[in-house]
Amino acid sequence: MIELRAQTIEDKGSSVLERWALIESAQSEALTPVAVRYSTRAKDSQSDFAIPCLSGLAFEWISLLAICFCPSVAFAAAELSSAHNLPNAEQIITSMADNDAIFEAGCAVSGTLRSVDSLMHVTGGVSTARSWRMTFDKSRIAYLLEVEDYRLPKFENLRRRNSGQREADSSRYIMRVKEWGFWGNDISGVNFEELVFRITRADKAEQIGTMTDSLVFGPDDVDLTATPHSIVWALGRRFVEYIDEIEHVDKQDSLIAVSARGRKIKGRNGTWKLKIDPDANWMVRYASFHAQANPDAIDLEMRNDDVQRSGPYCVPRSARINHWGPLEVEPGSLVDTTCDVTVSPKVEQFDTALYTQAESRVANNEKQEFTLHDFRNSPMTITEPNRPPGGQSENRSIGGRLLIYALNIAGILIVLVLLWLRKRSRTERSST
């Protein structure tokens, strides 16, 4: 005679996934068939039924019998049957990582990106469209953003922000026309190529110069720029690298909804809420991040649409992402940084030429006006390696350069003062 052990699961607000986990746990731990008792508590009535966990087929038969003879538990049985088909956390992580690995073996993707350029000196911002191309594998990234069309701001908008130039007949505006990004084994960084315009009160624009700047970091500082994250996450890929633990799994139509602890960048921990499409190679179709310090606010939001396939690759047709807040924000606000992204259906192998060119533009730029901001040094150093001795940049004022150098010197002095105070405090403690 077979002995049946029973376990009662009380429905006290716990999710169906948690209840089903108890059922699976009871089944896996049993040496003999297990009868798991699921108890539903209604306000005016109470019904208990036993579900023998003998096999998937037995589960379906018992559920059917329960629905037929005990209508009060029909909904609960349907809930459990749906949860029974959900993958667990480990399966979700593995499936996402396996499909990300197709891209991480080396790929090149391209498209367009439209966003608002505020550059901190334009009221209301300027809508700008750029083409983009990115190549990446498991440990390397390179990309190029290049302006396709833009409109220059009105003088009045510039004048409002530059309050010190209210009586001037013209104001300066800087348009970023190219952005290179590079992350390799030795360094990482970005390079900006910018045009400098003079805009008059009559809204006539004249280009008066160019600027080329690189910000260089160590190889592990991939989290210091939003651009590569925005593009890769818009593709619905590589979220798994920022997940520490999946806490809840549910099903929404054909998507798997996940809530997970993780991080957005280094040191910014919180909760990811994802909707994943198993039919689209486990692509993330929706993502929001909620920082631990302010869990009710959306710190990042992404949504993509449609599906395109190119060989083994599966990418969306379009996406919207805001790396600094929700998708819908007040125009002109500090987080008015939503990007509208389109993706080319053609995905190629790793683009070695783009990777090499991006490295050269970031670290070894040959343009005469090139300025290097090296964050590998402490404090950060600013040099013009291609400037002739005694030469002066046509596009940067002497006052502006003196201000930058003064800030660097002030930073050094602050560090020295803090070190001196710490040493003095230690000396006083040791003397007492």
FENVENHU-V466641 format. One record per helix or strand of 2 or more residues. SS is the DSSP state (H for helix, E for strand). FROM is the first residue (numbers start at 1). TO is the last residue. If there is no record, write none. Layout:
# FENVENHU-V466641
SS|FROM|TO, SS|FROM|TO
This chain:
# FENVENHU-V466641
E|5|10, H|16|29, E|34|41, E|46|52, H|56|69, H|71|84, H|89|104, E|107|117, E|126|136, E|141|150, H|155|161, H|163|165, E|170|183, E|187|200, E|205|218, H|222|224, H|226|234, H|240|242, E|243|252, E|255|265, E|268|277, H|278|280, E|283|291, H|292|294, E|300|305, E|308|310, E|313|315, E|318|322, E|339|343, H|352|363, E|370|374, E|381|383, H|398|431
